[in-house]
C-alpha cells in the first residue's frame, strides 16, 4: 500500500495530545503504611472532576485497599489533570516533527523493546490501534500488553507536546533569534522525512527509516517465572 504524503505546517495550533483522542496519561504510584498501589491509564480531560473521586472510591473498593487510598488516588489524578489543563489554550508547533519513540517495558511475563519514529503532525494517529496491531503481528496474547504499549507511547507524546508549548513560547519572545534555528531544524527534518517508510497504516502514524529496519526491529521475550521473580526483586531493591 502506498504511504500517504506527509503534510507539514509551521503554524502554531492550540495544545492537545497529537492523537485522534485527546486523552491524558495518568500514572499512580502510592504507598501508605507499607501497602503500595501502582496503575497507569488514560483520562478524558473533559470529564467532570466529580468522576475522579468516584473512580478513586471504586478502585479502593474493588481492590480492597485501605480507605486512606481514596484521598491519595483522587489527589494524584487531579494534580496530573490540572497540569495538563494548564497547557490548554497555549500555542504549540506541530509542523514537520518526526520524533523517536522507545518502548522498553515488562508486562507480566512479556518483555518488549522497540524503537520507531512518530509523526507528531498527524492528529489522527491512534496509539491504541498501533498497540493492537503490534500485539497481533508479534503473536502477543497477554491482554495487558496492548494497553501498556499504548500508554507508553502516549506518555512520551505528552512530554514532547509540552516541550512544543515551551518552544512556541520562546519563539514569541524572540522571533528573530529563533528564525535561523527553525530553518535549520526544518531542513534537517525534511531530509529525514524523504527516507521514511510507513508501517501499520496511516492512523498509527508510525514510521521507520529503511536503513534501520534490521537495527530497530521489535524484540519480544517471554520470561519464565524465575526470571520475573528476579526482575521484581531487583526492582524492589532499586526502590529502596
Secondary structure, DSSP 8 states (H G I E B T S, - for coil): ----------SEEE---SSSS-EEEEEEEEEETTEEEEEEEEEETTS-THHHHHHHHHHHHHHT--THHHHHHHHHHHHHHHHHHHHTTSEEE-TT-EEEEEEEEEETTEEEEEEEEEETT-TT--HHHHHHHHHHHTT---HHHHHHHHHHHHHHHHHHHHHHHHHHHHHHH-HHHHHHHHHHHHHHHHHHHTTEEEES-TTT-EEEEGGGTTTS--EEEE--HHHHHHHHHHHHHHH-
